[in-house]
Amino acid sequence: MDRRERLHATLRGESIDGVLCGFWHHFSSDNWTGRAAVEAHLDYYQKVKPDILKVMNEHFYRMEKPISNISDWKDLKALPWERTGYEEYLTEFRMLRAELPQDLPLFATVHGVLVSAYHATEEPGYFANPDNLVSRHLREDPETVATALKSVVKTLCELSTKLVEAGADGIFYAALGGEAHRFEQSLFEKYVRPLDAAVVDHINEQGAISILHICKGGTNIPMYSPINADVINWAIHESDYTLADGRRLFPGKTLLGGFDDRSGVLVDGPTEEIARTAAEIVAEVGRERFIIGADCTLPENIEVSHLRAVMDAAGDL
């Protein structure tokens, strides 16, 4: 089996030799876009030789007009593709697909609906504030804002289609907004979840693999269970829901994760303990329909030997 065949066997629930691994991190700001971004990914691949590779997306969503008041959301339209700014991301992805081994599964990152809207309305980096403009306006007038956010769905679906056409095996869809302190559950389920679900459904319709990354700690994981993604990943170390819980919440789905992304043994070592922890994670959740990974992106300066320790151990599990 090559790497793509092993991935598809895992998604079907078949036993393969070992367990797949998937780890990634952001690169320095000098390597966010253009050829520098391509070279950073290529360098990471050569050092780690991962089973799957997630391509980072540092290109932020754009809106047709500034948003300050709730009234600004009315009649919001998606930008024509040539004005979205995503063509450079597509170019980066095409270069990577051409320069990496053809059996290496590539996943393109697409930011979720809420955080995409946030990127277009406020300074990036502070989405965690539950009173950011998008979240606040959605609580104040959910009908108006959720209707406007369908324009974001349209653009993200278009982006996903173009990435699949460019050779993406799947889309790593990073959904934000499910923290328990951000929205009442009823508001999230009625207005937010359908937006994310629409993008994931579109990814599936393209014949691509959908990875639903439920970003941030303190998330209400069960709210996401109706979204029909192929692979589910969330911050188990910052939530009340373990991988074992995930088997119940997402039956028949492949789970991704196991390691803390910012502290703990994967970050701090030693390699012998990392290998033991990998074995314990697999013992907890089982080999089938599972990919060893982390809660989220790893520190940029993580020791490559730590990642290799997981991969070497996983190959024997």
LOKOL-278166 format. One line per 2 residues: for each residue x, y, z of C-alpha. Coordinates in pm, whole numbers. Layout:
% residues N
X Y Z | ...
***
This chain:
% residues 317
0 0 0 | 118 352 -72
31 639 161 | -292 733 -12
-415 374 -11 | -333 341 360
-528 658 434 | -837 540 248
-815 200 417 | -807 377 754
-1116 580 663 | -1297 258 568
-1217 109 907 | -974 -151 773
-663 -264 959 | -332 -151 812
29 -200 913 | 69 50 1195
-126 368 1264 | -114 686 1055
19 1014 1197 | -61 1375 1112
114 1674 1270 | 156 2035 1153
246 2383 1268 | 238 2740 1143
556 2873 987 | 723 3206 1063
555 3513 914 | 835 3539 656
714 3203 521 | 342 3261 517
284 3321 148 | 431 3279 -198
735 3072 -282 | 862 3107 75
553 2923 200 | 609 2646 -53
972 2606 53 | 874 2596 421
630 2311 355 | 885 2124 144
1146 2158 417 | 899 2032 678
816 1733 459 | 1180 1641 407
1249 1653 782 | 938 1475 907
820 1255 614 | 459 1258 740
183 1018 639 | -35 1314 544
50 1682 499 | -173 1977 584
-104 2287 377 | -131 2601 589
-350 2888 475 | -235 3235 579
-464 3416 334 | -747 3597 508
-1106 3630 391 | -1219 3955 230
-1563 4118 227 | -1717 4349 -27
-1763 4628 229 | -1660 4726 583
-1881 4601 866 | -1937 4823 1169
-2308 4804 1246 | -2561 4525 1218
-2725 4707 929 | -2403 4664 730
-2466 4289 712 | -2783 4333 509
-2756 4233 143 | -2392 4125 186
-2269 3950 -128 | -1972 3723 -192
-1685 3882 -380 | -1613 3767 -735
-1339 3503 -723 | -1072 3731 -869
-1117 3972 -576 | -1110 3715 -295
-730 3705 -270 | -732 3326 -265
-571 3278 -606 | -226 3308 -448
-317 3029 -206 | -420 2813 -501
-89 2887 -672 | 102 2782 -360
-100 2464 -338 | -47 2375 -704
329 2415 -663 | 330 2187 -361
121 1923 -535 | 366 1927 -827
679 1910 -611 | 577 1657 -345
547 1280 -395 | 224 1198 -573
119 934 -320 | 140 1185 -31
-213 1288 72 | -241 1667 82
-504 1850 284 | -570 2217 218
-670 2437 510 | -996 2628 482
-1087 2854 773 | -1442 2824 906
-1728 3062 835 | -1718 3259 1160
-1344 3306 1176 | -1332 3395 805
-1587 3669 868 | -1384 3778 1169
-1066 3803 959 | -1251 4039 725
-1385 4266 998 | -1125 4289 1276
-754 4255 1337 | -658 3885 1319
-545 3714 1635 | -822 3801 1877
-1108 3574 1776 | -1097 3417 2122
-1268 3731 2256 | -1636 3628 2266
-1733 3989 2208 | -1558 4026 1875
-1776 4203 1622 | -1904 3895 1438
-1994 3705 1754 | -2154 4009 1917
-2362 4096 1612 | -2470 3734 1570
-2602 3727 1926 | -2781 4060 1878
-2946 3982 1542 | -2889 3620 1443
-3131 3621 1148 | -2964 3915 974
-2606 3808 1039 | -2654 3436 966
-2822 3523 638 | -2527 3746 545
-2280 3473 640 | -2421 3254 364
-2210 3471 134 | -1904 3348 325
-2023 2989 279 | -2045 3049 -96
-1685 3171 -119 | -1548 2893 102
-1727 2634 -109 | -1580 2786 -424
-1235 2783 -266 | -1276 2418 -164
-1379 2317 -515 | -1077 2489 -669
-841 2329 -415 | -977 1983 -494
-937 2054 -865 | -577 2155 -789
-508 1812 -641 | -613 1828 -276
-707 1489 -135 | -920 1668 115
-998 1985 306 | -897 2053 665
-1194 2267 770 | -1114 2468 1084
-1444 2548 1254 | -1445 2808 1531
-1724 2939 1747 | -1830 2634 1947
-1682 2742 2280 | -1940 2700 2554
-1902 3064 2664 | -1953 3221 2319
-2311 3135 2220 | -2614 2976 2376
-2641 2622 2246 | -2976 2691 2080
-2829 2985 1887 | -2528 2783 1776
-2737 2489 1661 | -2988 2701 1471
-2761 2961 1312 | -2393 2863 1327
-2381 2488 1276 | -2579 2493 948
-2318 2729 800 | -2026 2499 884
-2227 2192 783 | -2298 2345 442
-1925 2382 368 | -1846 2029 489
-2132 1886 282 | -1995 2067 -23
-1647 1922 37 | -1800 1575 54
-1989 1635 -270 | -1657 1705 -444
-1546 1351 -358 | -1280 1490 -123
-1199 1385 234 | -1337 1626 493
-1150 1683 819 | -1353 1880 1073
-1114 2055 1311 | -1310 2192 1607
-1075 2468 1713 | -1018 2623 2060
-1057 2484 2409 | -1374 2460 2611
-1581 2366 2308 | -1920 2199 2333
-1819 1901 2119 | -2161 1729 2101
-2300 2031 1912 | -2084 1927 1616
-2192 1564 1603 | -2451 1615 1324
-2186 1754 1085 | -2102 1477 841
-1723 1502 819 | -1500 1201 748
-1243 1285 1016 | -1293 1470 1346
-1023 1653 1546 | -1063 1862 1861
-869 1979 2169 | -918 1682 2397
-676 1830 2652 | -882 2150 2678
-1230 2003 2678 | -1440 1755 2873
-1450 1509 2582 | -1193 1233 2539
-1115 1032 2229 | -1321 753 2379
-1612 999 2403 | -1553 1077 2037
-1626 717 1942 | -1973 764 2090
-2033 1115 1956 | -1905 1049 1603
-1987 684 1531 | -1826 545 1218
-1597 845 1180 | -1217 854 1187
-1073 1040 1485 | -754 1246 1471
-556 1353 1777 | -429 1227 2110
-138 1458 2200 | -148 1800 2363
-25 2057 2112 | 135 2320 2340
274 2136 2642 | 326 1787 2771
530 1497 2647 | 513 1563 2270
651 1913 2317 | 885 1849 2609
998 1488 2552 | 1183 1264 2611
1139 1049 2302 | 1106 728 2502
808 868 2691 | 658 1000 2365
664 648 2221 | 501 504 2534
231 773 2525 | 155 697 2160
98 334 2253 | -130 436 2541
-335 661 2313 | -391 381 2063
-477 140 2345 | -746 385 2461
-912 456 2129 | -822 155 1913
-628 121 1588 | -915 133 1341
-1042 464 1211 | -778 656 1401
-493 892 1306 | -247 997 1575
-212 1375 1591 | -241 1669 1826
-515 1898 1952 | -413 2173 1711
-103 2323 1548 | 227 2250 1723
490 2504 1827 | 700 2618 1531
1023 2512 1703 | 915 2162 1808
1191 1903 1788 | 1163 1693 1474
1289 1397 1676 | 973 1418 1887
751 1381 1582 | 966 1101 1447
935 921 1781 | 558 914 1742
577 801 1380 | 828 528 1453
615 400 1741 | 295 421 1536
445 207 1265 | 467 -81 1513
128 -41 1677
***
